[in-house]
Amino acid sequence: MTLAGLAFPTEPQRLRDETSMHHTVVVNAKAGTVLAAGPEAFAQRLHAAFAIHDCSVAVKLVHPRDLGDALAMAIRDETCIPVVAGGDGTINGVLPVLLEAGRPVGVLPLGTVNVLGRDLGLYGTLEHQIEALCKGEPVTLDIGRVNDRLFHSISGMGFFSLMAREREYARRRFPFSRHVAFAVAATRSILFTRSISVEIRTAEGDRRVEADAVLVTINRFDGAEWRRAKLDGGVFEVHILNAGGLYSRCKAALSVVTGGWRRSHNLTSFTADEVTLTRRDKKRGHITFDGEVERKAGALVYRLLPKAIRLIGARALV
């Protein structure tokens, strides 16, 4: 039996009153949490966790390529609350579906970093996330478009994007210690990053920079955990890590750990409504979109789609 379309609709063995909520959870069957537990055990864990909060659930584990269609089907079913389960990359992949949803969709973060999940107040154990989801309220989010590519949190090139990729890889190799994983990721990023020459165009004019990294975030991140106070602030923030070699990259990595990266003398940040990034060497470069990596050449035009989607959040946003 293939994983595509595999469903576990068994109801928990307890009675529910008429006010209980029904969720349909569409799960990335290739997520590490699912593979580690096994599909049937993972589905039963979801059933048990939702039942504690008087919620029923149908669990659909599908191949990543089928997530969009499965989620769209769940959204069309007005008798349920649709939920997508996976990491930042999974959520990125279903953004076109979320744009057309017309109603709030829940998220269960199953990735390594889970930037968006943390911003929604969904962290801790799977059971804690489900409790927060059952008690959550709709939250409106801006999303970004880069040419024809969507993203929900972070996009860019160079050191910070490489570090994010290396950190995710290292956490899978060293699940016993976040500190070891970060040290490995930081070391590899520091050693392998090469400076890039980038032309940055905004409404304020053009600038040319020699940088170790250029990162574009949707709204403003702060602190060591990269959290956003506002998810619908309506701006991009552009971060430029000046080219300074190994020493500056070491300092940048340390500032990320301590949460003081905004005070770094090597980092320049500014906000803009629209941004265009162009590598002056005209080469195809690695660009990250919420942790997913693609090679692209030519101008990258960043445009904001304000208040474009609604997800279910579990923390107050200012």
BABADO-736608 format. One record per residue (C-alpha): residue number from 1; x, y, z. Coordinates in Angstrom, 3 decimals. Each point is the difference from the previous one (the first is absolute). Last residue first. Layout:
<pts>
[pt NUM,[X,Y,Z]]
...
</pts>
This chain:
<pts>
[pt 318,[0.240,43.264,18.396]]
[pt 317,[-0.397,-3.779,-0.317]]
[pt 316,[-1.519,-2.097,2.771]]
[pt 315,[0.981,-3.649,-0.104]]
[pt 314,[-1.545,-3.220,-1.250]]
[pt 313,[-0.410,0.538,-3.701]]
[pt 312,[-2.316,-1.545,-2.601]]
[pt 311,[0.979,1.091,-3.487]]
[pt 310,[-1.408,2.672,-2.279]]
[pt 309,[1.570,0.972,-3.310]]
[pt 308,[0.673,3.126,-2.082]]
[pt 307,[0.082,2.749,2.601]]
[pt 306,[2.421,1.889,-2.262]]
[pt 305,[1.484,-1.707,-3.098]]
[pt 304,[3.470,1.527,-0.054]]
[pt 303,[2.230,0.173,-3.071]]
[pt 302,[3.601,-1.168,-0.284]]
[pt 301,[1.501,0.192,-3.502]]
[pt 300,[2.975,-2.321,-0.473]]
[pt 299,[1.985,1.154,-3.019]]
[pt 298,[1.888,-2.615,-1.978]]
[pt 297,[1.015,-3.517,0.913]]
[pt 296,[-1.562,-2.587,2.293]]
[pt 295,[1.075,-3.177,1.771]]
[pt 294,[-2.566,-1.212,2.502]]
[pt 293,[0.145,-0.804,3.706]]
[pt 292,[-2.896,-0.605,2.393]]
[pt 291,[0.615,1.370,3.494]]
[pt 290,[-2.829,2.531,-0.110]]
[pt 289,[0.998,0.986,-3.544]]
[pt 288,[3.757,-0.207,-0.402]]
[pt 287,[1.912,1.176,-3.045]]
[pt 286,[3.064,-1.814,-1.332]]
[pt 285,[1.576,1.916,-2.854]]
[pt 284,[-0.136,-0.042,-3.767]]
[pt 283,[2.702,2.344,-1.174]]
[pt 282,[-0.545,3.543,-1.313]]
[pt 281,[3.180,1.197,1.774]]
[pt 280,[-1.918,3.073,1.173]]
[pt 279,[-2.456,-2.058,1.981]]
[pt 278,[-3.307,1.830,-0.158]]
[pt 277,[-2.362,0.640,2.915]]
[pt 276,[-3.211,1.996,-0.475]]
[pt 275,[-1.950,1.195,3.037]]
[pt 274,[-3.564,1.221,0.589]]
[pt 273,[-1.662,1.603,3.015]]
[pt 272,[3.317,0.654,1.726]]
[pt 271,[1.581,-0.269,3.436]]
[pt 270,[3.662,0.357,0.937]]
[pt 269,[2.765,-2.097,1.541]]
[pt 268,[3.801,0.270,-0.057]]
[pt 267,[2.109,-2.629,1.755]]
[pt 266,[3.763,0.165,0.502]]
[pt 265,[-0.260,2.304,3.014]]
[pt 264,[-2.138,-2.640,1.725]]
[pt 263,[-2.699,1.478,2.245]]
[pt 262,[-2.812,-1.825,-1.817]]
[pt 261,[1.823,-3.301,0.525]]
[pt 260,[-0.276,0.265,3.769]]
[pt 259,[-2.078,-3.154,0.490]]
[pt 258,[2.919,-1.790,1.642]]
[pt 257,[0.120,-2.837,-2.530]]
[pt 256,[-0.572,2.287,-3.006]]
[pt 255,[2.716,2.352,1.274]]
[pt 254,[2.453,-2.894,0.186]]
[pt 253,[-0.665,-0.943,-3.639]]
[pt 252,[0.485,3.621,-1.084]]
[pt 251,[3.268,0.261,1.934]]
[pt 250,[1.317,-3.120,-1.711]]
[pt 249,[-1.168,1.365,-3.373]]
[pt 248,[1.852,3.233,0.675]]
[pt 247,[3.209,-1.860,0.802]]
[pt 246,[-0.187,-2.416,-2.933]]
[pt 245,[-0.232,2.656,-2.680]]
[pt 244,[-1.378,3.506,0.261]]
[pt 243,[-2.711,0.304,-2.624]]
[pt 242,[-2.788,2.012,1.594]]
[pt 241,[-3.005,-1.944,1.260]]
[pt 240,[-2.971,1.728,-1.630]]
[pt 239,[-3.469,-0.417,1.532]]
[pt 238,[-3.121,1.113,-1.900]]
[pt 237,[-3.283,0.364,1.878]]
[pt 236,[-3.151,-0.328,-2.056]]
[pt 235,[-3.086,1.888,1.059]]
[pt 234,[-3.756,-0.406,0.519]]
[pt 233,[-0.114,-0.500,3.756]]
[pt 232,[-2.177,-3.099,-0.326]]
[pt 231,[2.026,-2.560,1.975]]
[pt 230,[0.849,2.381,2.816]]
[pt 229,[2.113,-0.817,3.078]]
[pt 228,[2.290,-2.172,-2.109]]
[pt 227,[2.361,-2.561,1.515]]
[pt 226,[3.562,-0.791,-1.096]]
[pt 225,[0.905,-2.317,2.898]]
[pt 224,[3.106,1.928,1.023]]
[pt 223,[-1.837,3.285,0.028]]
[pt 222,[-2.081,1.983,-2.476]]
[pt 221,[-1.685,-0.417,-3.378]]
[pt 220,[-1.771,2.841,-1.813]]
[pt 219,[-2.496,-0.430,-2.812]]
[pt 218,[0.389,-2.478,-2.849]]
[pt 217,[3.728,-0.603,-0.050]]
[pt 216,[2.535,0.645,-2.757]]
[pt 215,[3.586,-1.173,0.528]]
[pt 214,[3.156,1.125,-1.760]]
[pt 213,[3.139,-1.835,1.059]]
[pt 212,[3.788,0.150,-0.070]]
[pt 211,[-0.319,3.341,-1.703]]
[pt 210,[1.659,2.313,-2.480]]
[pt 209,[-2.712,2.565,-0.531]]
[pt 208,[-1.432,2.103,-2.795]]
[pt 207,[-2.794,2.412,0.836]]
[pt 206,[-2.982,1.226,-1.979]]
[pt 205,[-2.710,2.495,0.967]]
[pt 204,[-2.479,0.683,2.796]]
[pt 203,[-2.779,-1.897,-1.789]]
[pt 202,[2.245,-3.072,0.257]]
[pt 201,[2.765,-1.534,-2.129]]
[pt 200,[2.799,-2.143,1.396]]
[pt 199,[2.947,-0.880,-2.249]]
[pt 198,[1.960,-2.952,1.365]]
[pt 197,[3.658,-0.991,0.010]]
[pt 196,[0.432,-3.286,1.834]]
[pt 195,[2.379,-1.136,2.724]]
[pt 194,[0.760,-3.708,0.286]]
[pt 193,[-1.387,-2.151,2.805]]
[pt 192,[1.707,-3.379,0.436]]
[pt 191,[2.024,0.427,3.176]]
[pt 190,[-2.436,2.106,2.016]]
[pt 189,[-2.933,-2.128,-1.096]]
[pt 188,[1.755,-3.260,0.927]]
[pt 187,[0.955,1.344,3.423]]
[pt 186,[-3.450,1.436,0.687]]
[pt 185,[-1.763,-3.241,-0.895]]
[pt 184,[2.341,-2.121,2.145]]
[pt 183,[-0.309,2.382,2.961]]
[pt 182,[-3.794,0.156,-0.395]]
[pt 181,[-0.338,-3.771,0.007]]
[pt 180,[2.274,-0.318,3.022]]
[pt 179,[-2.071,2.584,1.874]]
[pt 178,[-3.298,-1.590,-1.032]]
[pt 177,[1.160,-3.254,1.569]]
[pt 176,[-1.430,-3.536,-0.170]]
[pt 175,[-1.403,0.447,-3.519]]
[pt 174,[3.545,0.148,-1.440]]
[pt 173,[-0.270,-1.155,-3.626]]
[pt 172,[-3.542,1.295,-0.523]]
[pt 171,[0.927,3.193,1.802]]
[pt 170,[3.025,0.370,-2.264]]
[pt 169,[-2.102,-0.007,-3.166]]
[pt 168,[-2.368,2.637,1.383]]
[pt 167,[2.930,2.113,1.158]]
[pt 166,[1.755,-0.328,-3.355]]
[pt 165,[-3.056,1.307,-1.833]]
[pt 164,[-0.439,2.919,2.394]]
[pt 163,[3.726,0.755,-0.160]]
[pt 162,[-0.070,0.077,-3.789]]
[pt 161,[-2.869,2.505,0.132]]
[pt 160,[1.892,2.092,2.539]]
[pt 159,[3.259,-0.086,-1.984]]
[pt 158,[-1.110,0.687,-3.576]]
[pt 157,[-3.394,0.435,-1.614]]
[pt 156,[-3.493,0.933,1.041]]
[pt 155,[-3.522,-0.923,0.984]]
[pt 154,[-1.763,-0.061,3.365]]
[pt 153,[-3.581,-0.215,1.295]]
[pt 152,[-2.962,-1.061,-2.160]]
[pt 151,[1.430,-0.553,-3.473]]
[pt 150,[-1.435,0.007,-3.531]]
[pt 149,[1.825,-0.451,-3.325]]
[pt 148,[-1.072,1.597,-3.328]]
[pt 147,[2.337,3.013,0.195]]
[pt 146,[0.664,-0.095,3.733]]
[pt 145,[-3.413,0.214,1.693]]
[pt 144,[-0.386,0.705,3.694]]
[pt 143,[-2.619,-0.834,2.607]]
[pt 142,[-1.849,2.196,2.477]]
[pt 141,[-1.845,-1.822,2.745]]
[pt 140,[-3.410,0.181,1.712]]
[pt 139,[-0.515,-2.030,3.171]]
[pt 138,[-3.092,-2.115,0.735]]
[pt 137,[-0.381,-1.122,3.643]]
[pt 136,[1.490,-2.894,1.931]]
[pt 135,[-1.419,-2.264,2.719]]
[pt 134,[0.064,-3.201,-2.069]]
[pt 133,[3.305,1.032,-1.566]]
[pt 132,[1.628,0.700,3.371]]
[pt 131,[-1.047,-3.437,1.286]]
[pt 130,[1.260,-1.553,-3.238]]
[pt 129,[3.359,1.730,0.380]]
[pt 128,[0.321,-1.172,3.597]]
[pt 127,[-0.721,-3.582,-1.079]]
[pt 126,[2.592,0.216,-2.778]]
[pt 125,[2.531,1.051,2.599]]
[pt 124,[1.250,3.550,0.271]]
[pt 123,[-0.881,2.678,-2.529]]
[pt 122,[-3.013,1.686,-1.590]]
[pt 121,[-0.170,3.674,0.960]]
[pt 120,[-0.686,1.116,-3.584]]
[pt 119,[3.490,1.449,-0.310]]
[pt 118,[1.379,-3.320,1.244]]
[pt 117,[-1.845,-1.808,-2.793]]
[pt 116,[1.271,2.477,-2.585]]
[pt 115,[3.652,-0.550,0.880]]
[pt 114,[-0.376,-3.770,0.364]]
[pt 113,[3.735,-0.807,0.313]]
[pt 112,[0.077,-3.792,-0.279]]
[pt 111,[-3.377,-0.710,-1.525]]
[pt 110,[-3.257,-1.472,1.305]]
[pt 109,[-1.968,3.227,0.573]]
[pt 108,[-3.762,-0.663,0.274]]
[pt 107,[-1.806,2.766,-1.890]]
[pt 106,[-3.702,0.893,-0.067]]
[pt 105,[-1.808,1.606,-2.917]]
[pt 104,[-2.181,3.108,0.200]]
[pt 103,[-2.478,0.715,-2.808]]
[pt 102,[-0.026,1.190,-3.626]]
[pt 101,[2.352,-2.802,-1.004]]
[pt 100,[1.320,1.521,-3.237]]
[pt 99,[3.236,1.395,1.427]]
[pt 98,[0.336,-3.105,2.201]]
[pt 97,[0.036,-2.175,-3.131]]
[pt 96,[2.759,2.084,-1.612]]
[pt 95,[1.890,-0.140,3.342]]
[pt 94,[0.013,-3.813,-0.018]]
[pt 93,[3.731,-0.433,-0.697]]
[pt 92,[1.029,2.638,2.522]]
[pt 91,[-1.898,-1.861,2.704]]
[pt 90,[1.978,-3.137,-0.798]]
[pt 89,[3.272,1.941,-0.054]]
[pt 88,[-0.707,1.508,3.417]]
[pt 87,[-0.603,-3.455,1.468]]
[pt 86,[-2.977,-2.343,-0.222]]
[pt 85,[-3.644,-0.416,0.992]]
[pt 84,[-2.779,1.805,-1.877]]
[pt 83,[-3.336,0.489,1.779]]
[pt 82,[-3.540,0.397,-1.367]]
[pt 81,[-2.803,0.652,2.517]]
[pt 80,[-2.877,-2.248,-1.018]]
[pt 79,[-3.638,0.118,-1.150]]
[pt 78,[0.799,2.537,-2.723]]
[pt 77,[1.791,-2.607,-2.095]]
[pt 76,[1.561,2.156,-2.742]]
[pt 75,[3.018,0.622,2.210]]
[pt 74,[0.582,-3.745,0.393]]
[pt 73,[0.010,-0.440,-3.788]]
[pt 72,[2.459,2.862,-0.413]]
[pt 71,[2.239,-1.625,2.628]]
[pt 70,[0.049,-3.302,-1.896]]
[pt 69,[0.735,1.724,-3.310]]
[pt 68,[2.858,2.046,1.460]]
[pt 67,[1.498,-2.904,1.940]]
[pt 66,[0.239,-2.356,-2.999]]
[pt 65,[3.665,0.693,-0.886]]
[pt 64,[0.958,-0.375,3.665]]
[pt 63,[-1.412,-3.570,0.136]]
[pt 62,[-3.136,-0.264,2.094]]
[pt 61,[-0.995,-0.870,3.556]]
[pt 60,[-3.655,0.814,0.619]]
[pt 59,[-1.101,0.147,3.629]]
[pt 58,[-3.680,0.471,0.837]]
[pt 57,[-0.490,1.729,3.331]]
[pt 56,[-2.480,0.402,2.824]]
[pt 55,[0.301,2.766,2.559]]
[pt 54,[-1.104,-0.212,3.642]]
[pt 53,[3.352,1.391,1.209]]
[pt 52,[1.384,-3.349,1.151]]
[pt 51,[-1.304,-1.485,-3.257]]
[pt 50,[2.423,2.114,-2.045]]
[pt 49,[3.031,-1.530,1.731]]
[pt 48,[-1.288,-3.581,-0.251]]
[pt 47,[-0.839,0.257,-3.684]]
[pt 46,[3.370,1.610,-0.760]]
[pt 45,[1.888,-2.756,1.818]]
[pt 44,[-2.044,-2.581,-1.908]]
[pt 43,[1.087,1.590,-3.288]]
[pt 42,[3.669,-0.047,1.043]]
[pt 41,[-0.213,-3.660,1.018]]
[pt 40,[-1.580,-0.900,-3.337]]
[pt 39,[2.523,1.992,-2.066]]
[pt 38,[3.207,-1.175,1.765]]
[pt 37,[1.478,1.933,2.919]]
[pt 36,[3.307,1.034,-1.574]]
[pt 35,[-1.453,0.366,-3.502]]
[pt 34,[-2.813,2.222,1.248]]
[pt 33,[2.262,2.289,2.028]]
[pt 32,[2.471,0.184,-2.894]]
[pt 31,[-2.636,1.282,-2.412]]
[pt 30,[-0.322,-2.206,-3.084]]
[pt 29,[-3.733,-0.622,0.491]]
[pt 28,[-0.654,3.752,-0.143]]
[pt 27,[-3.237,0.044,1.941]]
[pt 26,[-3.467,1.272,-0.898]]
[pt 25,[-1.917,0.356,3.266]]
[pt 24,[-3.783,0.109,-0.300]]
[pt 23,[-1.442,1.482,3.173]]
[pt 22,[-3.417,-0.474,1.620]]
[pt 21,[-1.062,2.245,2.838]]
[pt 20,[-2.141,-1.139,2.932]]
[pt 19,[-3.237,1.942,0.630]]
[pt 18,[-2.319,-2.948,-0.623]]
[pt 17,[1.423,-1.978,2.918]]
[pt 16,[2.630,-2.657,-0.406]]
[pt 15,[0.058,-3.638,1.105]]
[pt 14,[3.251,-1.874,0.441]]
[pt 13,[2.092,-2.561,-1.869]]
[pt 12,[1.846,2.355,-2.312]]
[pt 11,[-1.456,-0.065,-3.532]]
[pt 10,[1.825,-1.963,-2.698]]
[pt 9,[0.501,2.188,-3.100]]
[pt 8,[3.597,-1.134,-0.676]]
[pt 7,[0.648,0.925,-3.615]]
[pt 6,[2.653,-0.965,-2.566]]
[pt 5,[-0.483,2.265,-3.026]]
[pt 4,[3.591,-0.410,-1.174]]
[pt 3,[1.802,-2.234,2.495]]
[pt 2,[0.046,-2.952,-2.369]]
[pt 1,[-1.359,-3.438,0.893]]
</pts>
